[in-house]
Amino acid sequence: MSYPISPISPTGLRSSSWQDKLQDHCRRTQQHPPVFNIVSDRRGGRTAWSSTVTIKGNQVVNARFWYDGQYVNNAKEDAAEVALQQLMGDPASPQQQVWAQGRQGLKVSGI
């Protein structure tokens, strides 16, 4: 399965992907290049796919969403967008803040 390096926008012009933007930012700021990892989760009869990206050599950033297998590149785009926002110091969106607040106080136990 192959994906275009630069997606084409509705106007027909090439736009830079979040992965490209993250790569460029890391190069400009002389940081380790981002390393993407694809993760899966079996859900009933289907598998959901997501992505993580390691930035600064050791900081792992998760994508926000899970995707069907044919859209695994969207998971990488999602992770790259979140990572770039963190690197640029952009405040989290209100939705991300609510999600983070909802997760506070949750206990995760080993299975």
MARTIZA-426955 format. One line per 4 residues: number of its first residue (from 1); for each residue x, y, z of N, C-alpha, C. Coordinates in pm, whole numbers, plus 50000, padded with zeros to 5 digits. Example, Ala and Ser with C-alpha at 12.3 -4.5 7.8 and 13.67 -1.06 7.14 Angstrom:
! residues 2
1> 51319 49431 50780 51230 49550 50780 51320 49670 50780 | 51285 49775 50708 51367 49894 50714 51290 50003 50787
! end
This chain:
! residues 111
1> 50085 49883 50000 50000 50000 50000 50090 50123 50000 | 50071 50214 49908 50154 50334 49904 50067 50456 49924 | 50130 50559 49974 50061 50684 50003 50138 50798 49939 | 50068 50900 49895 50139 51014 49836 50222 51084 49943
5> 50337 51133 49902 50424 51205 49996 50360 51336 50037 | 50306 51408 49943 50238 51534 49973 50095 51525 49922 | 49998 51526 50015 49859 51515 49971 49819 51633 49882 | 49722 51608 49796 49673 51715 49709 49550 51775 49774
9> 49551 51906 49786 49439 51977 49849 49321 51983 49753 | 49201 52020 49803 49084 52030 49714 49104 52127 49598 | 49194 52223 49614 49218 52318 49506 49312 52263 49401 | 49366 52141 49425 49456 52080 49329 49602 52113 49355
13> 49632 52198 49453 49769 52233 49485 49825 52134 49586 | 49953 52109 49577 50016 52019 49675 50028 52093 49808 | 49991 52021 49913 50006 52079 50046 50103 51992 50124 | 50169 52051 50218 50267 51979 50297 50194 51896 50403
17> 50232 51771 50417 50169 51685 50517 50224 51720 50655 | 50151 51678 50758 50197 51699 50896 50328 51625 50918 | 50344 51510 50855 50469 51436 50868 50586 51516 50811 | 50564 51578 50695 50667 51661 50633 50699 51782 50720
21> 50594 51845 50772 50614 51963 50858 50693 51928 50983 | 50660 51814 51043 50733 51769 51163 50878 51739 51128 | 50900 51670 51019 51036 51639 50974 51117 51767 50952 | 51056 51865 50884 51123 51993 50857 51155 52066 50987
25> 51060 52068 51080 51083 52136 51208 51201 52073 51282 | 51205 51940 51287 51314 51871 51356 51448 51900 51289 | 51448 51904 51158 51570 51934 51085 51617 52077 51114 | 51524 52174 51108 51559 52315 51132 51609 52338 51274
29> 51553 52268 51371 51590 52288 51512 51697 52189 51558 | 51752 52115 51464 51861 52020 51489 51826 51919 51598 | 51705 51865 51589 51660 51759 51680 51666 51626 51607 | 51656 51519 51685 51649 51386 51625 51531 51382 51529
33> 51543 51311 51417 51428 51299 51327 51317 51219 51395 | 51192 51247 51360 51080 51173 51421 51082 51028 51375 | 51041 50939 51465 51034 50796 51434 50890 50752 51460 | 50823 50706 51355 50683 50665 51365 50673 50516 51394
37> 50572 50481 51472 50543 50342 51505 50393 50321 51485 | 50356 50215 51416 50215 50183 51395 50174 50081 51502 | 50060 50106 51565 50009 50015 51668 49869 49969 51627 | 49832 49850 51674 49700 49797 51641 49632 49745 51767
41> 49499 49738 51758 49419 49688 51869 49304 49608 51809 | 49298 49481 51844 49191 49395 51794 49062 49432 51866 | 48960 49468 51791 48832 49510 51849 48720 49428 51785 | 48678 49325 51856 48577 49237 51799 48634 49166 51678
45> 48566 49177 51566 48612 49112 51444 48700 49200 51358 | 48736 49318 51407 48815 49413 51327 48937 49456 51405 | 49029 49515 51335 49149 49570 51396 49151 49720 51375 | 49175 49794 51482 49189 49940 51474 49338 49972 51476
49> 49375 50075 51401 49515 50113 51386 49536 50256 51432 | 49650 50280 51496 49686 50414 51538 49837 50428 51522 | 49892 50538 51571 50035 50562 51553 50090 50635 51674 | 50218 50615 51696 50293 50698 51789 50410 50755 51711
53> 50465 50864 51762 50585 50919 51701 50679 50957 51815 | 50805 50918 51800 50906 50953 51899 50978 51078 51850 | 50979 51180 51936 51047 51305 51904 51152 51332 52012 | 51248 51415 51981 51356 51450 52073 51432 51327 52121
57> 51425 51219 52043 51499 51099 52076 51432 51008 52177 | 51343 51061 52264 51285 50975 52367 51144 51012 52410 | 51084 51114 52352 50949 51157 52390 50848 51095 52293 | 50760 51010 52347 50661 50941 52264 50530 51018 52267
61> 50478 51045 52148 50351 51118 52133 50253 51026 52063 | 50133 51014 52120 50029 50928 52063 49939 51006 51968 | 49892 50938 51864 49785 50995 51782 49660 51003 51868 | 49567 51089 51830 49445 51107 51909 49340 51002 51879
65> 49344 50944 51759 49235 50859 51714 49285 50724 51663 | 49191 50631 51645 49216 50499 51587 49149 50496 51450 | 49210 50422 51357 49165 50421 51218 49151 50280 51164 | 49070 50267 51059 49060 50143 50984 49193 50123 50910
69> 49228 49999 50882 49358 49967 50823 49393 50041 50696 | 49295 50071 50613 49326 50140 50488 49362 50287 50510 | 49340 50337 50632 49370 50477 50662 49484 50492 50762 | 49576 50395 50763 49685 50398 50860 49773 50523 50843
73> 49783 50576 50722 49861 50699 50703 49797 50816 50777 | 49664 50814 50790 49596 50920 50866 49638 50915 51013 | 49663 50795 51064 49709 50782 51202 49847 50847 51218 | 49934 50829 51120 50066 50893 51124 50054 51044 51114
77> 49962 51090 51029 49939 51234 51017 49889 51291 51149 | 49798 51219 51214 49743 51262 51343 49854 51273 51447 | 49937 51171 51458 50048 51174 51555 50146 51287 51524 | 50174 51308 51397 50267 51415 51357 50210 51552 51392
81> 50080 51570 51371 50017 51698 51405 50027 51725 51555 | 49995 51626 51637 50002 51643 51783 50145 51672 51826 | 50241 51599 51771 50382 51619 51807 50430 51758 51769 | 50394 51803 51649 50437 51935 51605 50376 52044 51693
85> 50251 52028 51730 50187 52125 51819 50260 52129 51954 | 50300 52014 52004 50374 52011 52131 50509 52080 52116 | 50579 52053 52007 50710 52113 51986 50701 52264 51967 | 50593 52309 51905 50576 52453 51878 50519 52526 52000
89> 50479 52449 52103 50425 52511 52223 50283 52558 52209 | 50210 52504 52110 50069 52541 52094 49990 52484 52211 | 49902 52564 52269 49818 52510 52376 49724 52404 52320 | 49690 52309 52404 49598 52203 52362 49463 52263 52328
93> 49396 52201 52233 49262 52246 52198 49169 52222 52316 | 49056 52293 52325 48962 52270 52435 48921 52123 52444 | 48904 52055 52329 48866 51914 52331 48976 51831 52395 | 49102 51859 52364 49212 51784 52424 49220 51812 52574
97> 49195 51935 52616 49200 51967 52758 49092 51893 52834 | 48971 51886 52778 48861 51814 52843 48895 51666 52851 | 48949 51610 52742 48987 51470 52741 49092 51442 52847 | 49193 51529 52857 49300 51511 52955 49245 51520 53097
101> 49154 51613 53121 49095 51627 53254 49014 51503 53290 | 48946 51448 53192 48865 51329 53215 48950 51208 53250 | 49073 51205 53201 49163 51092 53228 49232 51105 53363 | 49236 51227 53420 49300 51245 53550 49223 51164 53655
105> 49295 51098 53738 49232 51021 53843 49197 50878 53803 | 49214 50846 53675 49189 50708 53631 49309 50622 53670 | 49281 50506 53720 49388 50412 53751 49399 50310 53641 | 49521 50283 53601 49546 50180 53500 49613 50065 53572
109> 49553 49949 53560 49611 49832 53626 49659 49733 53522 | 49762 49661 53557 49815 49558 53466 49720 49441 53457 | 49715 49381 53341 49624 49268 53321 49706 49142 53311
! end
